[in-house]
Amino acid sequence: MKKIRRKRQQALFSRLGRHLEICFDSFRPRRIRTRSARYAAALGESLGLIDRPKVCSWCRRRQRLQRHHWDYQEPLNVTFLCPDCHAIADGMVMAQAIA
């Protein structure tokens, strides 16, 4: 691996580490923790830590997939869903938060 490419990958891993720390810091506002979890998932995907499937995990349709976090305390634990299934999953999370 070339030196420049290795240096860029190390920078991405250090950025991922910073965002993971922000996700776990309970003193920060929730909106900042959720934004860092989303960014950490995107970084994890670009670094190859998360594999993006070609079809929705629930309905197996081939559409543009979205990442869904069930819990923002686990930023690298995501489910890839189509927009319709993602709306259903968000409704499930909101119903669980209310109950």
Phi, psi and omega in degrees: 000135181292156185298318181294317180294319179295320180295321178295318179295321177296322178295320178294320178294321178292323176296320177298318178299319178296318180290326176294322176297319179297321181299325185269355181277106185285350180276347178278155178297152184299321182296326178287320179295319180290322178296320178293325177295319178296317181292323178296322178294320178295318177295318178299323177291318181290332178275353178090011179280334179239131178264129178268120178286169180270344182233161178298141182290336182263305189258354177065022176279150177265093177226180175289122186269150178238149177277135177238123176267124174281325180216126182284352174286344176242080189292337180264003177261093183235155174243134180267120185230154172286165183302323180293313179291329179294322177296320178295316180296320177297322176296322177295319180293319179294321178294323178291323180291326180287321184288000000 
